[in-house]
Amino acid sequence: MTSSSGSLLRLPAFGVSAAERIAQFRPIEQLVRYAGVSALALGLDFAVFMFLTHFDVMSAALAGATGYSMGLVLHYTLSVRLVFDASASLKTRRRLFMEFAASGIFGVFTTWAVIHLAVGTLGTGSVCAKGIAVLVSFAAVFMIRRSIIFAARPAAVKKAAG
């Protein structure tokens, strides 16, 4: 099987590692995978949010930040396995997690701020505010993770081409 450029297509079932498959993703494929991982993490995030607000355990803004934090751990675990080629960044797993968590903290703050402004200032319902926060945070954090945290470093790009 060959592509239009004549190069041989390698099938994942025939010994290509997960990192090699991920490295072959085009940006749109990566976005789709990231969206899938995000959907799973959001499911956990939203379930925690709904539980904490339904039982009045804490304010909507704090519940949003708590749910987001729990989703962050799930998101990292799935992202390094299914979305990003962690080895291409030439960073240690510890550094990647710290940077991922830092971008997550930015996402937590974004989530909190959007919900706080929407509920407290605009009088929006908490579920609607959470939905807006999800969209804003998703876009911002994906761009940070794709372009900074998991970006291939020149040595990794050179090695893959060679």
C-alpha positions in Angstrom: 0.0 0.0 0.0 1.5 3.4 -1.0 0.5 7.0 -0.5 0.1 9.4 -3.4 3.7 10.4 -2.9 4.7 6.8 -3.5 6.0 6.2 0.0 5.1 3.0 1.8 2.3 3.4 4.4 3.1 1.5 7.6 0.2 -0.1 9.3 -0.1 0.2 13.1 -0.8 -3.5 13.5 2.6 -4.5 12.1 5.1 -3.5 14.8 4.9 0.3 14.7 5.2 1.7 18.3 2.6 4.0 19.8 5.1 6.8 19.7 5.8 6.3 16.0 2.0 6.2 15.3 1.5 9.4 17.3 4.4 11.1 15.5 2.7 10.4 12.2 -0.5 12.3 13.2 -1.4 15.3 11.2 -2.6 18.3 13.3 -6.3 17.6 12.6 -5.9 13.9 13.7 -4.1 15.1 16.8 -6.9 17.6 17.5 -9.5 14.8 17.2 -7.6 12.6 19.5 -7.1 15.4 22.0 -10.8 16.2 21.8 -11.6 12.6 22.6 -9.3 12.6 25.6 -10.7 15.9 26.6 -14.2 14.5 26.4 -13.3 11.7 28.9 -11.6 14.1 31.2 -14.5 16.5 30.9 -16.9 13.7 31.8 -15.0 13.2 35.1 -14.7 17.0 35.6 -18.4 17.6 35.0 -19.5 14.7 37.2 -17.4 16.0 40.1 -18.8 19.5 39.4 -22.4 18.4 39.4 -22.0 16.3 42.5 -20.3 19.1 44.5 -22.8 21.8 43.4 -25.9 19.5 43.7 -25.1 18.7 47.3 -23.9 22.3 48.0 -20.5 21.1 49.1 -18.9 24.2 47.7 -19.4 27.2 45.5 -19.9 26.7 41.8 -16.5 28.3 41.0 -14.6 26.2 43.5 -16.5 23.0 42.3 -15.5 23.9 38.8 -11.8 24.2 39.7 -12.0 20.9 41.7 -13.5 19.0 38.9 -11.1 20.4 36.4 -8.2 19.4 38.6 -9.4 15.8 38.8 -9.9 15.7 35.0 -6.3 17.1 34.6 -4.7 13.9 36.0 -6.8 11.7 33.8 -6.1 14.0 30.8 -2.3 13.8 31.2 -2.3 10.0 31.5 -4.3 9.6 28.3 -2.5 12.4 26.4 0.9 10.9 26.7 -0.4 7.6 25.6 -2.8 8.6 22.8 -2.3 12.1 21.6 1.3 13.5 21.9 4.7 12.0 21.2 6.3 12.8 24.5 9.7 11.6 23.4 9.8 14.2 20.6 9.8 17.0 23.1 13.2 15.7 24.5 11.8 16.4 28.0 11.8 14.1 31.0 8.4 12.7 32.0 8.7 14.7 35.3 9.2 18.0 33.3 6.4 17.1 30.9 4.0 16.5 33.8 5.0 19.7 35.6 4.5 21.7 32.4 1.2 19.9 31.7 0.1 20.6 35.2 1.1 24.2 34.9 -1.0 24.5 31.7 -3.7 22.8 33.7 -3.4 25.4 36.5 -3.9 28.0 33.8 -7.0 26.1 32.7 -8.2 25.9 36.3 -7.8 29.7 36.7 -9.5 30.2 33.3 -12.4 27.9 34.3 -12.8 29.6 37.7 -12.6 33.1 36.3 -15.1 32.4 33.5 -17.6 30.7 35.9 -17.1 33.4 38.5 -17.7 36.2 36.0 -20.6 34.5 34.3 -22.4 33.5 37.5 -21.4 36.4 39.8 -21.5 39.3 37.3 -23.8 38.2 34.5 -26.2 36.1 36.6 -25.7 33.1 34.2 -26.7 29.7 35.6 -23.8 27.6 36.8 -24.2 24.8 34.2 -24.2 27.4 31.3 -21.2 29.1 32.9 -19.4 25.8 33.1 -20.1 25.2 29.4 -18.6 28.5 28.4 -15.6 27.9 30.6 -15.0 24.5 29.0 -14.9 26.0 25.5 -12.5 28.9 26.5 -10.2 26.6 28.5 -10.1 23.9 25.9 -8.9 26.2 23.1 -6.3 28.0 25.2 -4.9 24.9 26.9 -4.7 22.8 23.6 -2.7 25.5 21.9 -0.3 25.7 24.9 0.2 22.0 25.0 0.5 21.5 21.3 2.8 24.4 20.6 4.9 24.6 23.7 4.8 21.5 26.0 4.8 18.7 23.5 6.3 20.5 20.6 9.1 18.5 18.9 12.5 19.9 19.6 15.0 20.4 16.7 17.1 17.4 17.6 14.0 15.2 17.7 12.9 16.4 14.3 16.3 15.9 12.8 16.5 12.4 14.3 13.1 11.5 12.9 14.0 12.8 9.4 17.4 11.0 9.4 
